[in-house]
């Protein structure tokens, strides 16, 4: 079955409520590990999507993977529940919803920063402090190296994009010249 945002929110809230704020961070790590296995191995992913595998085989697969990854018992039960309801294919959306709920409750934000090269520790700290002041919340930063932006950076936060990259500035200059 296809997972929509309402279903994802319902499952994420149920897991959050059962774990509490303290254990949700570990649950997110466990779910991310399981999801990475699904995304990286087509054979394993097919167990959950191919109709030739029955529910019992899928549930056993969850147990085997959970034991191998040393997932918490609650997360294993949660994954089995998703499997039984045929919602395991929506795991990424459920994780995203759970992460958003966790960030909201802990007053944290998630930011993606795209740079042409790695920032030094001092620049990372300055950026983190600037974002803390601007957003009034602690931020977790995901750094992405993309050499094609040439220099500067692109900051994606809460649906907004702040672009100060050289590539972006050149694009704006080109658009302005083409208008004239």
C-alpha positions as YAML, in Angstrom:
chain: A
units: angstrom
residues:
- id: 1
  name: UNK
  ca: [0.00, 0.00, 0.00]
- id: 2
  name: UNK
  ca: [1.07, 3.54, -0.66]
- id: 3
  name: UNK
  ca: [1.87, 5.68, 2.36]
- id: 4
  name: UNK
  ca: [0.50, 9.21, 2.27]
- id: 5
  name: UNK
  ca: [1.44, 12.03, 4.62]
- id: 6
  name: UNK
  ca: [-1.49, 11.33, 6.98]
- id: 7
  name: UNK
  ca: [-0.49, 7.68, 7.36]
- id: 8
  name: UNK
  ca: [3.18, 8.64, 7.81]
- id: 9
  name: UNK
  ca: [2.24, 11.16, 10.48]
- id: 10
  name: UNK
  ca: [0.09, 8.61, 12.31]
- id: 11
  name: UNK
  ca: [2.90, 6.02, 12.41]
- id: 12
  name: UNK
  ca: [5.55, 8.61, 13.30]
- id: 13
  name: UNK
  ca: [3.42, 9.99, 16.14]
- id: 14
  name: UNK
  ca: [2.71, 6.50, 17.47]
- id: 15
  name: UNK
  ca: [6.42, 5.66, 17.56]
- id: 16
  name: UNK
  ca: [7.28, 9.03, 19.08]
- id: 17
  name: UNK
  ca: [4.64, 8.61, 21.79]
- id: 18
  name: UNK
  ca: [5.85, 5.10, 22.62]
- id: 19
  name: UNK
  ca: [9.52, 6.14, 22.74]
- id: 20
  name: UNK
  ca: [9.31, 9.52, 24.36]
- id: 21
  name: UNK
  ca: [11.68, 12.33, 23.59]
- id: 22
  name: UNK
  ca: [14.71, 10.59, 25.13]
- id: 23
  name: UNK
  ca: [14.58, 7.42, 23.03]
- id: 24
  name: UNK
  ca: [13.37, 8.91, 19.74]
- id: 25
  name: UNK
  ca: [16.86, 9.93, 18.65]
- id: 26
  name: UNK
  ca: [18.05, 6.30, 18.90]
- id: 27
  name: UNK
  ca: [14.90, 5.13, 17.12]
- id: 28
  name: UNK
  ca: [15.68, 7.51, 14.27]
- id: 29
  name: UNK
  ca: [19.22, 6.15, 14.01]
- id: 30
  name: UNK
  ca: [17.89, 2.58, 13.94]
- id: 31
  name: UNK
  ca: [15.27, 3.38, 11.32]
- id: 32
  name: UNK
  ca: [17.88, 5.16, 9.19]
- id: 33
  name: UNK
  ca: [20.12, 2.07, 9.34]
- id: 34
  name: UNK
  ca: [17.27, -0.21, 8.28]
- id: 35
  name: UNK
  ca: [16.25, 2.16, 5.49]
- id: 36
  name: UNK
  ca: [19.85, 2.32, 4.20]
- id: 37
  name: UNK
  ca: [19.85, -1.47, 3.92]
- id: 38
  name: UNK
  ca: [16.61, -1.35, 1.93]
- id: 39
  name: UNK
  ca: [17.95, 1.37, -0.36]
- id: 40
  name: UNK
  ca: [21.36, -0.20, -0.91]
- id: 41
  name: UNK
  ca: [20.35, -3.81, -1.56]
- id: 42
  name: UNK
  ca: [17.76, -4.49, -4.26]
- id: 43
  name: UNK
  ca: [17.51, -8.15, -3.30]
- id: 44
  name: UNK
  ca: [16.53, -7.29, 0.26]
- id: 45
  name: UNK
  ca: [14.19, -4.52, -0.91]
- id: 46
  name: UNK
  ca: [12.46, -6.98, -3.23]
- id: 47
  name: UNK
  ca: [11.49, -9.14, -0.25]
- id: 48
  name: UNK
  ca: [9.19, -6.32, 0.82]
- id: 49
  name: UNK
  ca: [7.88, -5.41, -2.65]
- id: 50
  name: UNK
  ca: [7.72, -8.69, -4.54]
- id: 51
  name: UNK
  ca: [4.33, -10.39, -4.08]
- id: 52
  name: UNK
  ca: [5.95, -13.84, -4.25]
- id: 53
  name: UNK
  ca: [7.19, -13.33, -0.67]
- id: 54
  name: UNK
  ca: [4.51, -13.90, 1.95]
- id: 55
  name: UNK
  ca: [3.98, -11.99, 5.18]
- id: 56
  name: UNK
  ca: [5.78, -14.58, 7.30]
- id: 57
  name: UNK
  ca: [8.90, -14.38, 5.10]
- id: 58
  name: UNK
  ca: [8.85, -10.58, 5.22]
- id: 59
  name: UNK
  ca: [8.49, -10.56, 9.00]
- id: 60
  name: UNK
  ca: [11.39, -13.01, 9.35]
- id: 61
  name: UNK
  ca: [13.47, -10.77, 7.07]
- id: 62
  name: UNK
  ca: [12.81, -7.83, 9.40]
- id: 63
  name: UNK
  ca: [13.97, -9.94, 12.37]
- id: 64
  name: UNK
  ca: [17.15, -11.06, 10.61]
- id: 65
  name: UNK
  ca: [18.04, -7.52, 9.51]
- id: 66
  name: UNK
  ca: [17.16, -6.07, 12.94]
- id: 67
  name: UNK
  ca: [19.36, -8.62, 14.71]
- id: 68
  name: UNK
  ca: [22.23, -8.02, 12.30]
- id: 69
  name: UNK
  ca: [21.99, -4.24, 12.79]
- id: 70
  name: UNK
  ca: [21.37, -4.58, 16.56]
- id: 71
  name: UNK
  ca: [18.20, -2.48, 16.42]
- id: 72
  name: UNK
  ca: [16.19, -1.84, 19.56]
- id: 73
  name: UNK
  ca: [13.30, -4.19, 20.27]
- id: 74
  name: UNK
  ca: [10.75, -1.38, 19.92]
- id: 75
  name: UNK
  ca: [12.03, -0.40, 16.47]
- id: 76
  name: UNK
  ca: [12.00, -4.05, 15.38]
- id: 77
  name: UNK
  ca: [8.37, -4.37, 16.50]
- id: 78
  name: UNK
  ca: [7.55, -1.11, 14.72]
- id: 79
  name: UNK
  ca: [9.12, -2.37, 11.47]
- id: 80
  name: UNK
  ca: [7.23, -5.65, 11.77]
- id: 81
  name: UNK
  ca: [4.01, -3.70, 12.23]
- id: 82
  name: UNK
  ca: [4.76, -1.67, 9.09]
- id: 83
  name: UNK
  ca: [5.49, -4.90, 7.24]
- id: 84
  name: UNK
  ca: [2.27, -6.55, 8.37]
- id: 85
  name: UNK
  ca: [0.27, -3.53, 7.26]
- id: 86
  name: UNK
  ca: [2.22, -3.40, 3.98]
- id: 87
  name: UNK
  ca: [3.52, 0.13, 4.71]
- id: 88
  name: UNK
  ca: [7.25, -0.69, 4.79]
- id: 89
  name: UNK
  ca: [7.70, 0.96, 1.38]
- id: 90
  name: UNK
  ca: [6.78, 4.27, 3.02]
- id: 91
  name: UNK
  ca: [9.52, 4.00, 5.62]
- id: 92
  name: UNK
  ca: [11.47, 6.99, 4.25]
- id: 93
  name: UNK
  ca: [8.42, 9.25, 4.56]
- id: 94
  name: UNK
  ca: [7.72, 7.96, 8.07]
- id: 95
  name: UNK
  ca: [11.34, 8.63, 9.10]
- id: 96
  name: UNK
  ca: [11.17, 12.14, 7.66]
- id: 97
  name: UNK
  ca: [7.93, 12.83, 9.55]
- id: 98
  name: UNK
  ca: [9.32, 11.40, 12.79]
- id: 99
  name: UNK
  ca: [12.49, 13.48, 12.42]
- id: 100
  name: UNK
  ca: [10.42, 16.65, 11.88]
- id: 101
  name: UNK
  ca: [8.33, 15.86, 14.97]
- id: 102
  name: UNK
  ca: [11.48, 15.22, 17.01]
- id: 103
  name: UNK
  ca: [13.10, 18.46, 15.80]
- id: 104
  name: UNK
  ca: [9.97, 20.43, 16.64]
- id: 105
  name: UNK
  ca: [9.78, 19.02, 20.17]
- id: 106
  name: UNK
  ca: [13.49, 19.57, 20.84]
- id: 107
  name: UNK
  ca: [13.42, 23.05, 19.28]
- id: 108
  name: UNK
  ca: [16.05, 22.11, 16.73]
- id: 109
  name: UNK
  ca: [16.20, 22.71, 13.01]
- id: 110
  name: UNK
  ca: [17.78, 20.82, 10.15]
- id: 111
  name: UNK
  ca: [19.80, 22.74, 7.60]
- id: 112
  name: UNK
  ca: [21.54, 21.62, 4.43]
- id: 113
  name: UNK
  ca: [24.64, 23.57, 3.46]
- id: 114
  name: UNK
  ca: [26.13, 23.05, 0.02]
- id: 115
  name: UNK
  ca: [29.71, 24.20, -0.48]
- id: 116
  name: UNK
  ca: [32.38, 23.83, -3.15]
- id: 117
  name: UNK
  ca: [34.86, 22.49, -0.59]
- id: 118
  name: UNK
  ca: [34.84, 21.49, 3.06]
- id: 119
  name: UNK
  ca: [34.49, 24.29, 5.58]
- id: 120
  name: UNK
  ca: [36.97, 24.51, 8.41]
- id: 121
  name: UNK
  ca: [35.85, 23.95, 12.00]
- id: 122
  name: UNK
  ca: [35.93, 27.68, 12.76]
- id: 123
  name: UNK
  ca: [33.75, 28.53, 9.74]
- id: 124
  name: UNK
  ca: [31.35, 25.71, 10.62]
- id: 125
  name: UNK
  ca: [31.02, 27.10, 14.15]
- id: 126
  name: UNK
  ca: [30.44, 30.66, 12.87]
- id: 127
  name: UNK
  ca: [27.77, 29.41, 10.47]
- id: 128
  name: UNK
  ca: [26.08, 27.39, 13.22]
- id: 129
  name: UNK
  ca: [26.05, 30.43, 15.53]
- id: 130
  name: UNK
  ca: [24.68, 32.69, 12.78]
- id: 131
  name: UNK
  ca: [21.89, 30.21, 12.06]
- id: 132
  name: UNK
  ca: [21.14, 29.89, 15.78]
- id: 133
  name: UNK
  ca: [20.69, 33.66, 16.02]
- id: 134
  name: UNK
  ca: [18.62, 33.85, 12.83]
- id: 135
  name: UNK
  ca: [16.32, 30.87, 13.52]
- id: 136
  name: UNK
  ca: [16.22, 31.03, 17.34]
- id: 137
  name: UNK
  ca: [16.87, 27.31, 17.57]
- id: 138
  name: UNK
  ca: [19.78, 24.90, 17.52]
- id: 139
  name: UNK
  ca: [20.48, 23.46, 14.10]
- id: 140
  name: UNK
  ca: [21.81, 20.20, 12.80]
- id: 141
  name: UNK
  ca: [23.74, 20.85, 9.62]
- id: 142
  name: UNK
  ca: [24.08, 18.38, 6.77]
- id: 143
  name: UNK
  ca: [27.07, 19.38, 4.65]
- id: 144
  name: UNK
  ca: [27.11, 18.55, 0.94]
- id: 145
  name: UNK
  ca: [30.21, 19.13, -1.19]
- id: 146
  name: UNK
  ca: [29.31, 20.16, -4.73]
- id: 147
  name: UNK
  ca: [32.27, 21.49, -6.67]
- id: 148
  name: UNK
  ca: [30.05, 22.85, -9.46]
- id: 149
  name: UNK
  ca: [28.97, 25.83, -7.33]
- id: 150
  name: UNK
  ca: [32.60, 27.08, -7.62]
- id: 151
  name: UNK
  ca: [32.59, 29.00, -4.31]
- id: 152
  name: UNK
  ca: [30.34, 30.50, -1.67]
- id: 153
  name: UNK
  ca: [27.51, 28.39, -0.31]
- id: 154
  name: UNK
  ca: [23.89, 27.45, -0.60]
- id: 155
  name: UNK
  ca: [21.86, 27.16, 2.62]
- id: 156
  name: UNK
  ca: [18.56, 25.28, 2.59]
- id: 157
  name: UNK
  ca: [16.46, 25.73, 5.70]
- id: 158
  name: UNK
  ca: [12.76, 25.31, 6.46]
- id: 159
  name: UNK
  ca: [11.71, 25.50, 2.82]
- id: 160
  name: UNK
  ca: [13.90, 28.49, 2.01]
- id: 161
  name: UNK
  ca: [17.10, 28.67, -0.01]
- id: 162
  name: UNK
  ca: [19.80, 31.28, 0.54]
- id: 163
  name: UNK
  ca: [22.25, 31.15, -2.32]
- id: 164
  name: UNK
  ca: [25.55, 33.00, -2.23]
- id: 165
  name: UNK
  ca: [27.41, 30.67, -4.56]
- id: 166
  name: UNK
  ca: [29.46, 31.95, -7.47]
- id: 167
  name: UNK
  ca: [27.46, 29.71, -9.80]
- id: 168
  name: UNK
  ca: [24.23, 31.31, -8.54]
- id: 169
  name: UNK
  ca: [25.62, 34.83, -8.90]
- id: 170
  name: UNK
  ca: [26.74, 34.07, -12.47]
- id: 171
  name: UNK
  ca: [23.27, 32.72, -13.27]
- id: 172
  name: UNK
  ca: [21.65, 35.91, -11.95]
- id: 173
  name: UNK
  ca: [24.08, 38.05, -13.96]
- id: 174
  name: UNK
  ca: [23.31, 36.05, -17.12]
- id: 175
  name: UNK
  ca: [19.55, 36.45, -16.57]
- id: 176
  name: UNK
  ca: [19.97, 40.20, -16.07]
- id: 177
  name: UNK
  ca: [22.04, 40.55, -19.25]
- id: 178
  name: UNK
  ca: [19.53, 38.51, -21.26]
- id: 179
  name: UNK
  ca: [16.67, 40.78, -20.15]
- id: 180
  name: UNK
  ca: [18.40, 43.86, -21.58]
...
